[in-house]
Amino acid sequence: MSFEDYTITHVRRLILEQLEKENDYAQNQIVMKGILKAYGQTLSTDRVLTEFNWLLEQGLVTLESFGGFTVARLTERGLDIATGTAMIPGIARKGV
């Protein structure tokens, strides 16, 4: 696994864990970009949207766009991954 692949698996884990902390399990790409930066992961807005879309393809989030913002919201399956109840390839295991 390349360093970039390793890093992105942890970024995806971080996105899901941050969504799990939100009262409504949702956050927009701009706020998420800031959260990731606070954890040392500086991504472009386009890259955050790319990861949102990857998570959508896996059935882990739903996406809703309005007013220039895209909001990702955890699905039940996404919550299982965020809490470590389940695992899928492409996302770092919880606690690793």
LUMMIVEX-852511 format. One record per residue (C-alpha): residue in three letters; x, y, z. Coordinates in Angstrom, 1 decimal. Each point is the difference from the previous one (the first is absolute). Example, Ala and Ser with C-alpha at 12.3 -4.5 7.8 and 13.67 -1.06 7.14 Angstrom:
! LUMMIVEX-852511
<r lumro="ala" east="12.3" north="-4.5" up="7.8"/>
<r lumro="ser" east="1.4" north="3.4" up="-0.7"/>
END
This chain:
! LUMMIVEX-852511
<r lumro="met" east="0.0" north="0.0" up="0.0"/>
<r lumro="ser" east="1.4" north="3.4" up="-1.0"/>
<r lumro="phe" east="0.3" north="2.8" up="2.5"/>
<r lumro="glu" east="-2.8" north="1.9" up="-1.8"/>
<r lumro="asp" east="-2.3" north="-3.1" up="0.2"/>
<r lumro="tyr" east="0.8" north="-0.4" up="3.6"/>
<r lumro="thr" east="-0.7" north="3.7" up="0.7"/>
<r lumro="ile" east="-3.4" north="0.0" up="-1.8"/>
<r lumro="thr" east="-1.2" north="-3.0" up="1.9"/>
<r lumro="his" east="0.5" north="2.0" up="3.1"/>
<r lumro="val" east="-1.6" north="3.1" up="-1.4"/>
<r lumro="arg" east="-3.1" north="-2.0" up="-0.9"/>
<r lumro="arg" east="-0.1" north="-1.4" up="3.6"/>
<r lumro="leu" east="0.4" north="3.5" up="1.4"/>
<r lumro="ile" east="-2.9" north="1.3" up="-2.2"/>
<r lumro="leu" east="-2.3" north="-2.7" up="1.2"/>
<r lumro="glu" east="1.0" north="0.5" up="3.7"/>
<r lumro="gln" east="-0.6" north="3.7" up="-0.3"/>
<r lumro="leu" east="-3.4" north="-0.5" up="-1.6"/>
<r lumro="glu" east="-0.9" north="-2.4" up="2.9"/>
<r lumro="lys" east="0.8" north="2.7" up="2.5"/>
<r lumro="glu" east="-2.5" north="2.5" up="-1.6"/>
<r lumro="asn" east="-3.5" north="0.1" up="1.6"/>
<r lumro="asp" east="-1.6" north="-0.7" up="-3.4"/>
<r lumro="tyr" east="2.9" north="-2.1" up="-1.4"/>
<r lumro="ala" east="0.6" north="2.6" up="-2.7"/>
<r lumro="gln" east="2.5" north="2.6" up="-1.1"/>
<r lumro="asn" east="0.8" north="2.1" up="-3.1"/>
<r lumro="gln" east="3.3" north="-0.2" up="-1.9"/>
<r lumro="ile" east="1.3" north="3.4" up="1.1"/>
<r lumro="val" east="-0.3" north="-0.8" up="3.8"/>
<r lumro="met" east="1.3" north="-3.5" up="-0.6"/>
<r lumro="lys" east="3.0" north="1.5" up="-1.9"/>
<r lumro="gly" east="0.8" north="2.1" up="3.1"/>
<r lumro="ile" east="-0.4" north="-3.0" up="2.4"/>
<r lumro="leu" east="2.3" north="-2.1" up="-2.1"/>
<r lumro="lys" east="2.6" north="2.8" up="0.0"/>
<r lumro="ala" east="-0.2" north="0.2" up="3.8"/>
<r lumro="tyr" east="0.9" north="-3.7" up="0.0"/>
<r lumro="gly" east="3.0" north="0.6" up="-2.3"/>
<r lumro="gln" east="-1.7" north="-1.1" up="-3.2"/>
<r lumro="thr" east="0.0" north="3.0" up="-2.4"/>
<r lumro="leu" east="-2.2" north="-0.9" up="-3.0"/>
<r lumro="ser" east="-1.5" north="2.2" up="-2.7"/>
<r lumro="thr" east="-3.7" north="0.5" up="-0.1"/>
<r lumro="asp" east="-0.1" north="-2.1" up="-3.2"/>
<r lumro="arg" east="1.8" north="-2.8" up="1.8"/>
<r lumro="val" east="-2.5" north="0.1" up="2.9"/>
<r lumro="leu" east="-2.8" north="-0.2" up="-2.5"/>
<r lumro="thr" east="1.8" north="-2.9" up="-1.7"/>
<r lumro="glu" east="0.1" north="-1.9" up="3.3"/>
<r lumro="phe" east="-3.6" north="0.9" up="0.8"/>
<r lumro="asn" east="-0.9" north="-1.6" up="-3.4"/>
<r lumro="trp" east="2.1" north="-3.1" up="0.7"/>
<r lumro="leu" east="-1.8" north="-0.4" up="3.3"/>
<r lumro="leu" east="-3.3" north="0.4" up="-1.8"/>
<r lumro="glu" east="0.9" north="-2.7" up="-2.5"/>
<r lumro="gln" east="0.7" north="-2.3" up="2.9"/>
<r lumro="gly" east="-3.4" north="0.7" up="1.5"/>
<r lumro="leu" east="1.5" north="1.7" up="3.1"/>
<r lumro="val" east="-1.4" north="3.5" up="-0.5"/>
<r lumro="thr" east="-2.7" north="1.8" up="-1.9"/>
<r lumro="leu" east="0.7" north="3.3" up="-1.7"/>
<r lumro="glu" east="-2.2" north="3.0" up="-0.3"/>
<r lumro="ser" east="1.1" north="3.2" up="-1.9"/>
<r lumro="phe" east="-1.4" north="3.4" up="0.3"/>
<r lumro="gly" east="1.2" north="3.6" up="-0.1"/>
<r lumro="gly" east="3.6" north="-1.1" up="-1.0"/>
<r lumro="phe" east="0.3" north="-2.4" up="2.9"/>
<r lumro="thr" east="0.0" north="-3.7" up="0.0"/>
<r lumro="val" east="-1.1" north="-1.7" up="3.2"/>
<r lumro="ala" east="1.0" north="-3.5" up="0.9"/>
<r lumro="arg" east="-2.2" north="-1.9" up="2.4"/>
<r lumro="leu" east="0.9" north="-3.4" up="1.5"/>
<r lumro="thr" east="-2.2" north="-3.0" up="-1.0"/>
<r lumro="glu" east="-0.5" north="-2.9" up="2.5"/>
<r lumro="arg" east="2.8" north="-1.9" up="-1.8"/>
<r lumro="gly" east="2.2" north="3.1" up="0.3"/>
<r lumro="leu" east="-0.7" north="0.1" up="3.7"/>
<r lumro="asp" east="1.0" north="-3.6" up="0.4"/>
<r lumro="ile" east="3.4" north="0.8" up="-1.7"/>
<r lumro="ala" east="0.4" north="3.2" up="2.1"/>
<r lumro="thr" east="-0.5" north="-1.9" up="3.3"/>
<r lumro="gly" east="2.1" north="-3.0" up="-1.0"/>
<r lumro="thr" east="-2.9" north="-2.4" up="-0.1"/>
<r lumro="ala" east="0.9" north="-0.8" up="-3.7"/>
<r lumro="met" east="2.9" north="0.4" up="-2.3"/>
<r lumro="ile" east="0.4" north="0.4" up="-3.8"/>
<r lumro="pro" east="3.1" north="0.2" up="-2.2"/>
<r lumro="gly" east="1.1" north="3.6" up="-0.7"/>
<r lumro="ile" east="-0.6" north="1.2" up="3.6"/>
<r lumro="ala" east="2.5" north="-0.4" up="2.8"/>
<r lumro="arg" east="-1.2" north="-2.1" up="2.9"/>
<r lumro="lys" east="-1.1" north="1.8" up="3.1"/>
<r lumro="gly" east="2.9" north="0.5" up="2.4"/>
<r lumro="val" east="2.7" north="-0.8" up="-2.5"/>
END
